[in-house]
Amino acid sequence: MAYGLTMLGAGIAVAGAGFVSIGQGVAVAKACEAVGRNPETLSKVRTLLLLGLAIVETASIYCLVVSLLLIFV
């Protein structure tokens, strides 16, 4: 019983990582739209995009760590 619930928790954590990737795709799409509308803001948009993606990527790494801990510990 506990093993099945552990695997369920790991699967939910992996699904969380999938949602993070969807959010990253939306952020990149919006950044491309912003640069397309106003090309002079390329450097500011690029800086904020990379900072935001780095912060969002940490959530994906946490999901990976949680799933690995649930599976192997």
C-alpha positions, 0 to 999 in steps of 0.5 A, a space after each residue: 500500500 505504501 509503495 503504491 502511494 509513494 509511486 503516486 506521489 512521484 508521478 504527481 511530482 513529475 506532472 508538476 515538472 510538466 506544468 513548469 515546462 508549459 509555463 516556460 513555453 508561455 513565458 518565452 512566447 510572451 517575450 517573443 511577442 514583446 520584442 516583436 512589438 517593440 524591438 528596442 526593448 530586446 536587452 531588457 526583455 532578454 534579461 528579465 526572461 532569463 531571470 524568470 526562466 531561471 527562477 521557474 526552472 528551480 521549481 522543476 528541479 525541486 519536482 525532480 528531487 522530490 520524485 527521486 527521493 520518493 522513489 529511492 529513499 
